[in-house]
Amino acid sequence: MVAQEKAEHLDPDALIKKWIEPNSHRWSSDRARVKKYGISVWALVGLLQGVDGDVAAVTRAYDIPVEVVQAALAYYERHRVVIDGRIAENKG
């Protein structure tokens, strides 16, 4: 619970800086990934959409802290169009 409480106090810029990085092999906004875990932001957001916004389900599925999901969502809000396109491309 302490990690969740702490995460709520971080602003979106701090979350993104702490957790999100470019994919060094294929850089574009839709290819960003989570530091340390290597999970694509679009994959986290896509799963979150698939589980009706259940953050706990996403944290369990990827074995990641809530703060990571919050960081991915903060990044997604800034790059929604290209990430939605990537999610749609993956479904296709």
Phi and psi restraints in degrees (range 20) as a CNS / XPLOR table:
assign (resid 1 and name C) (resid 2 and name N)
       (resid 2 and name CA) (resid 2 and name C) 1.0 -60.3 20.0 2
assign (resid 2 and name N) (resid 2 and name CA)
       (resid 2 and name C) (resid 3 and name N) 1.0 -41.9 20.0 2
assign (resid 2 and name C) (resid 3 and name N)
       (resid 3 and name CA) (resid 3 and name C) 1.0 -62.3 20.0 2
assign (resid 3 and name N) (resid 3 and name CA)
       (resid 3 and name C) (resid 4 and name N) 1.0 -39.1 20.0 2
assign (resid 3 and name C) (resid 4 and name N)
       (resid 4 and name CA) (resid 4 and name C) 1.0 -65.2 20.0 2
assign (resid 4 and name N) (resid 4 and name CA)
       (resid 4 and name C) (resid 5 and name N) 1.0 -44.0 20.0 2
assign (resid 4 and name C) (resid 5 and name N)
       (resid 5 and name CA) (resid 5 and name C) 1.0 -63.3 20.0 2
assign (resid 5 and name N) (resid 5 and name CA)
       (resid 5 and name C) (resid 6 and name N) 1.0 -41.7 20.0 2
assign (resid 5 and name C) (resid 6 and name N)
       (resid 6 and name CA) (resid 6 and name C) 1.0 -64.8 20.0 2
assign (resid 6 and name N) (resid 6 and name CA)
       (resid 6 and name C) (resid 7 and name N) 1.0 -41.0 20.0 2
assign (resid 6 and name C) (resid 7 and name N)
       (resid 7 and name CA) (resid 7 and name C) 1.0 -61.6 20.0 2
assign (resid 7 and name N) (resid 7 and name CA)
       (resid 7 and name C) (resid 8 and name N) 1.0 -35.0 20.0 2
assign (resid 7 and name C) (resid 8 and name N)
       (resid 8 and name CA) (resid 8 and name C) 1.0 -64.6 20.0 2
assign (resid 8 and name N) (resid 8 and name CA)
       (resid 8 and name C) (resid 9 and name N) 1.0 -23.1 20.0 2
assign (resid 8 and name C) (resid 9 and name N)
       (resid 9 and name CA) (resid 9 and name C) 1.0 -87.9 20.0 2
assign (resid 9 and name N) (resid 9 and name CA)
       (resid 9 and name C) (resid 10 and name N) 1.0 -11.7 20.0 2
assign (resid 9 and name C) (resid 10 and name N)
       (resid 10 and name CA) (resid 10 and name C) 1.0 -83.3 20.0 2
assign (resid 10 and name N) (resid 10 and name CA)
       (resid 10 and name C) (resid 11 and name N) 1.0 135.6 20.0 2
assign (resid 10 and name C) (resid 11 and name N)
       (resid 11 and name CA) (resid 11 and name C) 1.0 -78.2 20.0 2
assign (resid 11 and name N) (resid 11 and name CA)
       (resid 11 and name C) (resid 12 and name N) 1.0 163.7 20.0 2
assign (resid 11 and name C) (resid 12 and name N)
       (resid 12 and name CA) (resid 12 and name C) 1.0 -55.8 20.0 2
assign (resid 12 and name N) (resid 12 and name CA)
       (resid 12 and name C) (resid 13 and name N) 1.0 -40.5 20.0 2
assign (resid 12 and name C) (resid 13 and name N)
       (resid 13 and name CA) (resid 13 and name C) 1.0 -60.4 20.0 2
assign (resid 13 and name N) (resid 13 and name CA)
       (resid 13 and name C) (resid 14 and name N) 1.0 -43.2 20.0 2
assign (resid 13 and name C) (resid 14 and name N)
       (resid 14 and name CA) (resid 14 and name C) 1.0 -66.5 20.0 2
assign (resid 14 and name N) (resid 14 and name CA)
       (resid 14 and name C) (resid 15 and name N) 1.0 -40.6 20.0 2
assign (resid 14 and name C) (resid 15 and name N)
       (resid 15 and name CA) (resid 15 and name C) 1.0 -62.1 20.0 2
assign (resid 15 and name N) (resid 15 and name CA)
       (resid 15 and name C) (resid 16 and name N) 1.0 -46.3 20.0 2
assign (resid 15 and name C) (resid 16 and name N)
       (resid 16 and name CA) (resid 16 and name C) 1.0 -62.2 20.0 2
assign (resid 16 and name N) (resid 16 and name CA)
       (resid 16 and name C) (resid 17 and name N) 1.0 -46.4 20.0 2
assign (resid 16 and name C) (resid 17 and name N)
       (resid 17 and name CA) (resid 17 and name C) 1.0 -61.3 20.0 2
assign (resid 17 and name N) (resid 17 and name CA)
       (resid 17 and name C) (resid 18 and name N) 1.0 -40.4 20.0 2
assign (resid 17 and name C) (resid 18 and name N)
       (resid 18 and name CA) (resid 18 and name C) 1.0 -70.7 20.0 2
assign (resid 18 and name N) (resid 18 and name CA)
       (resid 18 and name C) (resid 19 and name N) 1.0 -38.9 20.0 2
assign (resid 18 and name C) (resid 19 and name N)
       (resid 19 and name CA) (resid 19 and name C) 1.0 -115.6 20.0 2
assign (resid 19 and name N) (resid 19 and name CA)
       (resid 19 and name C) (resid 20 and name N) 1.0 -20.6 20.0 2
assign (resid 19 and name C) (resid 20 and name N)
       (resid 20 and name CA) (resid 20 and name C) 1.0 -108.1 20.0 2
assign (resid 20 and name N) (resid 20 and name CA)
       (resid 20 and name C) (resid 21 and name N) 1.0 138.2 20.0 2
assign (resid 20 and name C) (resid 21 and name N)
       (resid 21 and name CA) (resid 21 and name C) 1.0 -140.2 20.0 2
assign (resid 21 and name N) (resid 21 and name CA)
       (resid 21 and name C) (resid 22 and name N) 1.0 157.9 20.0 2
assign (resid 21 and name C) (resid 22 and name N)
       (resid 22 and name CA) (resid 22 and name C) 1.0 -71.8 20.0 2
assign (resid 22 and name N) (resid 22 and name CA)
       (resid 22 and name C) (resid 23 and name N) 1.0 154.4 20.0 2
assign (resid 22 and name C) (resid 23 and name N)
       (resid 23 and name CA) (resid 23 and name C) 1.0 -80.7 20.0 2
assign (resid 23 and name N) (resid 23 and name CA)
       (resid 23 and name C) (resid 24 and name N) 1.0 112.5 20.0 2
assign (resid 23 and name C) (resid 24 and name N)
       (resid 24 and name CA) (resid 24 and name C) 1.0 -65.4 20.0 2
assign (resid 24 and name N) (resid 24 and name CA)
       (resid 24 and name C) (resid 25 and name N) 1.0 -17.0 20.0 2
assign (resid 24 and name C) (resid 25 and name N)
       (resid 25 and name CA) (resid 25 and name C) 1.0 -91.4 20.0 2
assign (resid 25 and name N) (resid 25 and name CA)
       (resid 25 and name C) (resid 26 and name N) 1.0 -28.4 20.0 2
assign (resid 25 and name C) (resid 26 and name N)
       (resid 26 and name CA) (resid 26 and name C) 1.0 -147.2 20.0 2
assign (resid 26 and name N) (resid 26 and name CA)
       (resid 26 and name C) (resid 27 and name N) 1.0 81.7 20.0 2
assign (resid 26 and name C) (resid 27 and name N)
       (resid 27 and name CA) (resid 27 and name C) 1.0 -84.0 20.0 2
assign (resid 27 and name N) (resid 27 and name CA)
       (resid 27 and name C) (resid 28 and name N) 1.0 124.5 20.0 2
assign (resid 27 and name C) (resid 28 and name N)
       (resid 28 and name CA) (resid 28 and name C) 1.0 -164.7 20.0 2
assign (resid 28 and name N) (resid 28 and name CA)
       (resid 28 and name C) (resid 29 and name N) 1.0 162.5 20.0 2
assign (resid 28 and name C) (resid 29 and name N)
       (resid 29 and name CA) (resid 29 and name C) 1.0 -57.5 20.0 2
assign (resid 29 and name N) (resid 29 and name CA)
       (resid 29 and name C) (resid 30 and name N) 1.0 -32.4 20.0 2
assign (resid 29 and name C) (resid 30 and name N)
       (resid 30 and name CA) (resid 30 and name C) 1.0 -80.6 20.0 2
assign (resid 30 and name N) (resid 30 and name CA)
       (resid 30 and name C) (resid 31 and name N) 1.0 -3.9 20.0 2
assign (resid 30 and name C) (resid 31 and name N)
       (resid 31 and name CA) (resid 31 and name C) 1.0 -106.3 20.0 2
assign (resid 31 and name N) (resid 31 and name CA)
       (resid 31 and name C) (resid 32 and name N) 1.0 5.2 20.0 2
assign (resid 31 and name C) (resid 32 and name N)
       (resid 32 and name CA) (resid 32 and name C) 1.0 -59.3 20.0 2
assign (resid 32 and name N) (resid 32 and name CA)
       (resid 32 and name C) (resid 33 and name N) 1.0 153.6 20.0 2
assign (resid 32 and name C) (resid 33 and name N)
       (resid 33 and name CA) (resid 33 and name C) 1.0 -140.1 20.0 2
assign (resid 33 and name N) (resid 33 and name CA)
       (resid 33 and name C) (resid 34 and name N) 1.0 170.7 20.0 2
assign (resid 33 and name C) (resid 34 and name N)
       (resid 34 and name CA) (resid 34 and name C) 1.0 -86.8 20.0 2
assign (resid 34 and name N) (resid 34 and name CA)
       (resid 34 and name C) (resid 35 and name N) 1.0 126.4 20.0 2
assign (resid 34 and name C) (resid 35 and name N)
       (resid 35 and name CA) (resid 35 and name C) 1.0 -58.2 20.0 2
assign (resid 35 and name N) (resid 35 and name CA)
       (resid 35 and name C) (resid 36 and name N) 1.0 147.6 20.0 2
assign (resid 35 and name C) (resid 36 and name N)
       (resid 36 and name CA) (resid 36 and name C) 1.0 76.2 20.0 2
assign (resid 36 and name N) (resid 36 and name CA)
       (resid 36 and name C) (resid 37 and name N) 1.0 -36.0 20.0 2
assign (resid 36 and name C) (resid 37 and name N)
       (resid 37 and name CA) (resid 37 and name C) 1.0 -102.5 20.0 2
assign (resid 37 and name N) (resid 37 and name CA)
       (resid 37 and name C) (resid 38 and name N) 1.0 -25.5 20.0 2
assign (resid 37 and name C) (resid 38 and name N)
       (resid 38 and name CA) (resid 38 and name C) 1.0 72.1 20.0 2
assign (resid 38 and name N) (resid 38 and name CA)
       (resid 38 and name C) (resid 39 and name N) 1.0 12.9 20.0 2
assign (resid 38 and name C) (resid 39 and name N)
       (resid 39 and name CA) (resid 39 and name C) 1.0 -82.4 20.0 2
assign (resid 39 and name N) (resid 39 and name CA)
       (resid 39 and name C) (resid 40 and name N) 1.0 134.0 20.0 2
assign (resid 39 and name C) (resid 40 and name N)
       (resid 40 and name CA) (resid 40 and name C) 1.0 -69.1 20.0 2
assign (resid 40 and name N) (resid 40 and name CA)
       (resid 40 and name C) (resid 41 and name N) 1.0 140.5 20.0 2
assign (resid 40 and name C) (resid 41 and name N)
       (resid 41 and name CA) (resid 41 and name C) 1.0 -59.5 20.0 2
assign (resid 41 and name N) (resid 41 and name CA)
       (resid 41 and name C) (resid 42 and name N) 1.0 -42.4 20.0 2
assign (resid 41 and name C) (resid 42 and name N)
       (resid 42 and name CA) (resid 42 and name C) 1.0 -61.3 20.0 2
assign (resid 42 and name N) (resid 42 and name CA)
       (resid 42 and name C) (resid 43 and name N) 1.0 -34.1 20.0 2
assign (resid 42 and name C) (resid 43 and name N)
       (resid 43 and name CA) (resid 43 and name C) 1.0 -68.0 20.0 2
assign (resid 43 and name N) (resid 43 and name CA)
       (resid 43 and name C) (resid 44 and name N) 1.0 -41.9 20.0 2
assign (resid 43 and name C) (resid 44 and name N)
       (resid 44 and name CA) (resid 44 and name C) 1.0 -63.4 20.0 2
assign (resid 44 and name N) (resid 44 and name CA)
       (resid 44 and name C) (resid 45 and name N) 1.0 -46.1 20.0 2
assign (resid 44 and name C) (resid 45 and name N)
       (resid 45 and name CA) (resid 45 and name C) 1.0 -65.1 20.0 2
assign (resid 45 and name N) (resid 45 and name CA)
       (resid 45 and name C) (resid 46 and name N) 1.0 -41.5 20.0 2
assign (resid 45 and name C) (resid 46 and name N)
       (resid 46 and name CA) (resid 46 and name C) 1.0 -61.0 20.0 2
assign (resid 46 and name N) (resid 46 and name CA)
       (resid 46 and name C) (resid 47 and name N) 1.0 -43.5 20.0 2
assign (resid 46 and name C) (resid 47 and name N)
       (resid 47 and name CA) (resid 47 and name C) 1.0 -65.7 20.0 2
assign (resid 47 and name N) (resid 47 and name CA)
       (resid 47 and name C) (resid 48 and name N) 1.0 -42.0 20.0 2
assign (resid 47 and name C) (resid 48 and name N)
       (resid 48 and name CA) (resid 48 and name C) 1.0 -58.6 20.0 2
assign (resid 48 and name N) (resid 48 and name CA)
       (resid 48 and name C) (resid 49 and name N) 1.0 -41.4 20.0 2
assign (resid 48 and name C) (resid 49 and name N)
       (resid 49 and name CA) (resid 49 and name C) 1.0 -65.1 20.0 2
assign (resid 49 and name N) (resid 49 and name CA)
       (resid 49 and name C) (resid 50 and name N) 1.0 -37.6 20.0 2
assign (resid 49 and name C) (resid 50 and name N)
       (resid 50 and name CA) (resid 50 and name C) 1.0 -70.1 20.0 2
assign (resid 50 and name N) (resid 50 and name CA)
       (resid 50 and name C) (resid 51 and name N) 1.0 -22.0 20.0 2
assign (resid 50 and name C) (resid 51 and name N)
       (resid 51 and name CA) (resid 51 and name C) 1.0 -109.2 20.0 2
assign (resid 51 and name N) (resid 51 and name CA)
       (resid 51 and name C) (resid 52 and name N) 1.0 26.2 20.0 2
assign (resid 51 and name C) (resid 52 and name N)
       (resid 52 and name CA) (resid 52 and name C) 1.0 54.1 20.0 2
assign (resid 52 and name N) (resid 52 and name CA)
       (resid 52 and name C) (resid 53 and name N) 1.0 41.3 20.0 2
assign (resid 52 and name C) (resid 53 and name N)
       (resid 53 and name CA) (resid 53 and name C) 1.0 77.9 20.0 2
assign (resid 53 and name N) (resid 53 and name CA)
       (resid 53 and name C) (resid 54 and name N) 1.0 13.8 20.0 2
assign (resid 53 and name C) (resid 54 and name N)
       (resid 54 and name CA) (resid 54 and name C) 1.0 -77.7 20.0 2
assign (resid 54 and name N) (resid 54 and name CA)
       (resid 54 and name C) (resid 55 and name N) 1.0 93.3 20.0 2
assign (resid 54 and name C) (resid 55 and name N)
       (resid 55 and name CA) (resid 55 and name C) 1.0 -59.5 20.0 2
assign (resid 55 and name N) (resid 55 and name CA)
       (resid 55 and name C) (resid 56 and name N) 1.0 -39.9 20.0 2
assign (resid 55 and name C) (resid 56 and name N)
       (resid 56 and name CA) (resid 56 and name C) 1.0 -60.7 20.0 2
assign (resid 56 and name N) (resid 56 and name CA)
       (resid 56 and name C) (resid 57 and name N) 1.0 -37.9 20.0 2
assign (resid 56 and name C) (resid 57 and name N)
       (resid 57 and name CA) (resid 57 and name C) 1.0 -64.3 20.0 2
assign (resid 57 and name N) (resid 57 and name CA)
       (resid 57 and name C) (resid 58 and name N) 1.0 -38.4 20.0 2
assign (resid 57 and name C) (resid 58 and name N)
       (resid 58 and name CA) (resid 58 and name C) 1.0 -68.8 20.0 2
assign (resid 58 and name N) (resid 58 and name CA)
       (resid 58 and name C) (resid 59 and name N) 1.0 -43.1 20.0 2
assign (resid 58 and name C) (resid 59 and name N)
       (resid 59 and name CA) (resid 59 and name C) 1.0 -63.7 20.0 2
assign (resid 59 and name N) (resid 59 and name CA)
       (resid 59 and name C) (resid 60 and name N) 1.0 -36.4 20.0 2
assign (resid 59 and name C) (resid 60 and name N)
       (resid 60 and name CA) (resid 60 and name C) 1.0 -70.1 20.0 2
assign (resid 60 and name N) (resid 60 and name CA)
       (resid 60 and name C) (resid 61 and name N) 1.0 -42.8 20.0 2
assign (resid 60 and name C) (resid 61 and name N)
       (resid 61 and name CA) (resid 61 and name C) 1.0 -62.6 20.0 2
assign (resid 61 and name N) (resid 61 and name CA)
       (resid 61 and name C) (resid 62 and name N) 1.0 -38.8 20.0 2
assign (resid 61 and name C) (resid 62 and name N)
       (resid 62 and name CA) (resid 62 and name C) 1.0 -103.5 20.0 2
assign (resid 62 and name N) (resid 62 and name CA)
       (resid 62 and name C) (resid 63 and name N) 1.0 -3.1 20.0 2
assign (resid 62 and name C) (resid 63 and name N)
       (resid 63 and name CA) (resid 63 and name C) 1.0 53.6 20.0 2
assign (resid 63 and name N) (resid 63 and name CA)
       (resid 63 and name C) (resid 64 and name N) 1.0 56.4 20.0 2
assign (resid 63 and name C) (resid 64 and name N)
       (resid 64 and name CA) (resid 64 and name C) 1.0 -128.6 20.0 2
assign (resid 64 and name N) (resid 64 and name CA)
       (resid 64 and name C) (resid 65 and name N) 1.0 158.7 20.0 2
assign (resid 64 and name C) (resid 65 and name N)
       (resid 65 and name CA) (resid 65 and name C) 1.0 -72.3 20.0 2
assign (resid 65 and name N) (resid 65 and name CA)
       (resid 65 and name C) (resid 66 and name N) 1.0 156.2 20.0 2
assign (resid 65 and name C) (resid 66 and name N)
       (resid 66 and name CA) (resid 66 and name C) 1.0 -56.0 20.0 2
assign (resid 66 and name N) (resid 66 and name CA)
       (resid 66 and name C) (resid 67 and name N) 1.0 -37.7 20.0 2
assign (resid 66 and name C) (resid 67 and name N)
       (resid 67 and name CA) (resid 67 and name C) 1.0 -57.1 20.0 2
assign (resid 67 and name N) (resid 67 and name CA)
       (resid 67 and name C) (resid 68 and name N) 1.0 -33.6 20.0 2
assign (resid 67 and name C) (resid 68 and name N)
       (resid 68 and name CA) (resid 68 and name C) 1.0 -65.4 20.0 2
assign (resid 68 and name N) (resid 68 and name CA)
       (resid 68 and name C) (resid 69 and name N) 1.0 -43.8 20.0 2
assign (resid 68 and name C) (resid 69 and name N)
       (resid 69 and name CA) (resid 69 and name C) 1.0 -64.1 20.0 2
assign (resid 69 and name N) (resid 69 and name CA)
       (resid 69 and name C) (resid 70 and name N) 1.0 -41.1 20.0 2
assign (resid 69 and name C) (resid 70 and name N)
       (resid 70 and name CA) (resid 70 and name C) 1.0 -61.7 20.0 2
assign (resid 70 and name N) (resid 70 and name CA)
       (resid 70 and name C) (resid 71 and name N) 1.0 -40.3 20.0 2
assign (resid 70 and name C) (resid 71 and name N)
       (resid 71 and name CA) (resid 71 and name C) 1.0 -64.8 20.0 2
assign (resid 71 and name N) (resid 71 and name CA)
       (resid 71 and name C) (resid 72 and name N) 1.0 -43.6 20.0 2
assign (resid 71 and name C) (resid 72 and name N)
       (resid 72 and name CA) (resid 72 and name C) 1.0 -62.5 20.0 2
assign (resid 72 and name N) (resid 72 and name CA)
       (resid 72 and name C) (resid 73 and name N) 1.0 -40.6 20.0 2
assign (resid 72 and name C) (resid 73 and name N)
       (resid 73 and name CA) (resid 73 and name C) 1.0 -66.9 20.0 2
assign (resid 73 and name N) (resid 73 and name CA)
       (resid 73 and name C) (resid 74 and name N) 1.0 -38.6 20.0 2
assign (resid 73 and name C) (resid 74 and name N)
       (resid 74 and name CA) (resid 74 and name C) 1.0 -63.4 20.0 2
assign (resid 74 and name N) (resid 74 and name CA)
       (resid 74 and name C) (resid 75 and name N) 1.0 -42.0 20.0 2
assign (resid 74 and name C) (resid 75 and name N)
       (resid 75 and name CA) (resid 75 and name C) 1.0 -65.8 20.0 2
assign (resid 75 and name N) (resid 75 and name CA)
       (resid 75 and name C) (resid 76 and name N) 1.0 -43.7 20.0 2
assign (resid 75 and name C) (resid 76 and name N)
       (resid 76 and name CA) (resid 76 and name C) 1.0 -57.4 20.0 2
assign (resid 76 and name N) (resid 76 and name CA)
       (resid 76 and name C) (resid 77 and name N) 1.0 -41.7 20.0 2
assign (resid 76 and name C) (resid 77 and name N)
       (resid 77 and name CA) (resid 77 and name C) 1.0 -59.5 20.0 2
assign (resid 77 and name N) (resid 77 and name CA)
       (resid 77 and name C) (resid 78 and name N) 1.0 -28.8 20.0 2
assign (resid 77 and name C) (resid 78 and name N)
       (resid 78 and name CA) (resid 78 and name C) 1.0 -88.0 20.0 2
assign (resid 78 and name N) (resid 78 and name CA)
       (resid 78 and name C) (resid 79 and name N) 1.0 -17.3 20.0 2
assign (resid 78 and name C) (resid 79 and name N)
       (resid 79 and name CA) (resid 79 and name C) 1.0 -134.3 20.0 2
assign (resid 79 and name N) (resid 79 and name CA)
       (resid 79 and name C) (resid 80 and name N) 1.0 34.5 20.0 2
assign (resid 79 and name C) (resid 80 and name N)
       (resid 80 and name CA) (resid 80 and name C) 1.0 -55.0 20.0 2
assign (resid 80 and name N) (resid 80 and name CA)
       (resid 80 and name C) (resid 81 and name N) 1.0 -46.7 20.0 2
assign (resid 80 and name C) (resid 81 and name N)
       (resid 81 and name CA) (resid 81 and name C) 1.0 -61.3 20.0 2
assign (resid 81 and name N) (resid 81 and name CA)
       (resid 81 and name C) (resid 82 and name N) 1.0 -49.6 20.0 2
assign (resid 81 and name C) (resid 82 and name N)
       (resid 82 and name CA) (resid 82 and name C) 1.0 -71.8 20.0 2
assign (resid 82 and name N) (resid 82 and name CA)
       (resid 82 and name C) (resid 83 and name N) 1.0 -34.3 20.0 2
assign (resid 82 and name C) (resid 83 and name N)
       (resid 83 and name CA) (resid 83 and name C) 1.0 -71.0 20.0 2
assign (resid 83 and name N) (resid 83 and name CA)
       (resid 83 and name C) (resid 84 and name N) 1.0 -41.1 20.0 2
assign (resid 83 and name C) (resid 84 and name N)
       (resid 84 and name CA) (resid 84 and name C) 1.0 -59.9 20.0 2
assign (resid 84 and name N) (resid 84 and name CA)
       (resid 84 and name C) (resid 85 and name N) 1.0 -38.0 20.0 2
assign (resid 84 and name C) (resid 85 and name N)
       (resid 85 and name CA) (resid 85 and name C) 1.0 -63.3 20.0 2
assign (resid 85 and name N) (resid 85 and name CA)
       (resid 85 and name C) (resid 86 and name N) 1.0 -41.2 20.0 2
assign (resid 85 and name C) (resid 86 and name N)
       (resid 86 and name CA) (resid 86 and name C) 1.0 -66.3 20.0 2
assign (resid 86 and name N) (resid 86 and name CA)
       (resid 86 and name C) (resid 87 and name N) 1.0 -40.2 20.0 2
assign (resid 86 and name C) (resid 87 and name N)
       (resid 87 and name CA) (resid 87 and name C) 1.0 -63.1 20.0 2
assign (resid 87 and name N) (resid 87 and name CA)
       (resid 87 and name C) (resid 88 and name N) 1.0 -45.0 20.0 2
assign (resid 87 and name C) (resid 88 and name N)
       (resid 88 and name CA) (resid 88 and name C) 1.0 -62.9 20.0 2
assign (resid 88 and name N) (resid 88 and name CA)
       (resid 88 and name C) (resid 89 and name N) 1.0 -41.3 20.0 2
assign (resid 88 and name C) (resid 89 and name N)
       (resid 89 and name CA) (resid 89 and name C) 1.0 -61.4 20.0 2
assign (resid 89 and name N) (resid 89 and name CA)
       (resid 89 and name C) (resid 90 and name N) 1.0 -39.0 20.0 2
assign (resid 89 and name C) (resid 90 and name N)
       (resid 90 and name CA) (resid 90 and name C) 1.0 -69.7 20.0 2
assign (resid 90 and name N) (resid 90 and name CA)
       (resid 90 and name C) (resid 91 and name N) 1.0 -32.8 20.0 2
assign (resid 90 and name C) (resid 91 and name N)
       (resid 91 and name CA) (resid 91 and name C) 1.0 -72.8 20.0 2
assign (resid 91 and name N) (resid 91 and name CA)
       (resid 91 and name C) (resid 92 and name N) 1.0 -29.8 20.0 2
